[in-house]
Amino acid sequence: MDKLSIGSISKRRGSETLVELIIETSSFDLEMKAAISSLISFRNFDLYEPSLSRSIFRQLSLLIPSQFPVVSTDAKANGANFTSLHQKFRFHSIKTSPIMASSFNPERATSPPAVPPPVPPVTKFKIGLCQLMATPDKQRNIEHARKAIEEAVGKGAKLVVLPEIWNVPYSQDTVSLFAEDIEAGGDASPSTAMLSEVSRRLKVTIVGGSIVERSGDKIYNTCCVFGTDGNMKAKHRKIHLFDIDIPGKITFIESKAIAAGQTPTVVDTEVGRIGIGICYDIRFPELAMIYAARGAHLICYPGAFNMTTGPLHWELLQRARAVDNLLYVATCSRARDVDDSYVAWGHSTLVGPFGEVLATTEHDEAIIISEIDYSLVELRRTNLPLLKQKRGDLYQLVDVQRLKSE
């Protein structure tokens, strides 16, 4: 067939039947045309469906084989000819029309239905990731973090992220000794008091890594988010605890010292809607999907992957969470201290909505400054409309917290 003539016909008569297309553009003999016409009529294809016409024009080779079977004019051979033709075609042998995206019910792929991201207060801004080392001197660590935040803001950062457990060494045996009462504040929580003061003074949004929190008789691994007014806007308690045993490599049972949080956290800030996870939370795609379904522009994961899983999974997981949900992912790790009982991998990173690494570092202390451009989220979701193509007719993500609240 002449591809040019097919293209011109598609523009002129896009909803015309395939039979007419073949008759006008093919050089087959009359018997062949009659057989094809009969086959299509026999199978009762709905070729007047515009979307099917478009798909045929785009991929005519899926319908028209390179070589048709020889068609006999003998009436007794008609059955064999139909069988042979049917085997050559790749259509289903039932009345059908293409399943369009709308019939997949993507709006039902999450329950309750996903909400679109709100219009962010800013489109572009700089983020600062402060990869810090934690020493046994807690007060030194607090002052060191203060200076790092000030340096990041001095370089233009409007959002600053700190690492997981940045104020003390991370040991499951001793970590509870450094726990702070965040709700009491003040002297009971010097780490959050510093974050509040700095965020207010410098007019910067801070995702405050995580610290050890004491609440009643429980200990949590907790991330606090502060707005530019110095007020705490959200508090995320690590949901998934790092209980792992790789013989000869690493054994760490976080649940011996830490209780699991119960609530996913999404917070509206001066730099957009942010989902919060802590380290091991990044391994669970469902949490990131919930954040995307709640309209997050960015997910921040303070973390401290170790020397066993870090080289294998740290970057992989960040890029996967970003591209799965077509949003930004920022991670901030502790710097590596080979003398610590828990040696961190480092490599704090910013990943874009197509899974591209925008900025990263190695394992030493560092302050990474990079730009976030939320217009890319919309662009990437237009380029690759995954969120509109979910199969709500086959699967569903249930946001239990939202479902109960609504």
Protein Blocks (a to p, Z undefined) as FASTA:
>chain_A
ZZklmmmmmmmmmmbcfklmmmmmmccdfklmmmmmmmmmmnopafkbmklmmmmmmmmm
lmmcfbdcdddfbfklmmmmmmmmmmmpccdfbdcddddfklnommlmpccddddddddf
bfbdcdddddddddfblklmmmmmmmmmmmmmmnopabdcddehklbccdfklmmmmpcc
fkngmmllmmlmmmmmmmmmnopacdehjadddehjbccdddddddfkopafbdcddfbd
cddddehiagcdfklmpccdfbdcddddfebcadddehjlmmpmklmmmmmmnopabdcd
dddddfklmmmmmmmmmmmmmmmnopadddddddddfkbmbdcebjpacddfkopafbdc
dfbccdddddddfklmmmmmmmmmmklmccfklgccddfklmmmZZ
